[in-house]
Amino acid sequence: MAGRTRHAVGPALAAALGLWAALLAGCGGGVTMLRTDDPRLPVEARRWVADAEDGVLVARAMRDRSAGRLEATIERSHELGEEADELAQAGAGDAAEHLRQVAEARVALARDELRLAETEVAMAEARRAQINAQTAVRHDLAVYELEPLERATEAALAETRRQRAHLDQQRADLAQLTSAWWESYARFTAQSGQRNLLWQ
């Protein structure tokens, strides 16, 4: 997407990326990727390498989609902020505050979804390196230390699971905030009789 801003990774992801880089460096300078049409490889091995490559492409596409969703969510949060200002001016202070909280929580969730997508790219790349190294070693095409590559993939998977659990909690918190917003808005409309503030 043209003009996309790169978003900073969180400290946990930065630490994980540092760990993976260190583990890969310990293998002697990285892994040379095999060609998916390498005639030295049997069909099954080529398919395995191709699947790992496809995993990286899919993860990168999902990351780009998450980045687009974050940008759209930030834009929508500005609109919600304006709607919250209108509610506050109309006397719906509680509803306005809840709406601001919803907007902030949506942006925080979208940011963390992008962080997860970045982690999943790193995991797919670590898995691709591991699979290429294992395939090369198995077919006597190169020599690699496999254990550090396996640890890198395991570390990436563990970080992905941790972030997914965190996102599940964030989604539950957002659902509660959204319910609180609608309840406060319903109370205001019932008391004031003003029912169309957000749709004028």
Salt bridges, closest charged atoms under 4 A:
ASP37 OD1 - ARG35 NE 2.93
ASP38 OD2 - ARG40 NH2 2.76
GLU44 OE2 - ARG47 NH1 2.48
GLU53 OE2 - ARG128 NH1 3.14
ASP64 OD1 - ARG4 NH1 3.81
ASP64 OD1 - ARG63 NE 3.48
GLU71 OE2 - ARG4 NE 3.91
GLU79 OE1 - ARG76 NH1 2.90
GLU83 OE2 - ARG76 NH1 3.55
ASP85 OD1 - ARG100 NH2 2.85
ASP112 OD1 - ARG115 NH1 2.33
ASP112 OD2 - HIS166 NE2 3.26
GLU113 OE2 - ARG171 NH2 3.14
GLU120 OE2 - ARG164 NH2 2.62
GLU125 OE2 - ARG60 NH2 2.90
GLU147 OE2 - ARG151 NH1 3.26
GLU159 OE2 - ARG162 NH2 2.92
ASP168 OD1 - ARG171 NH1 3.56
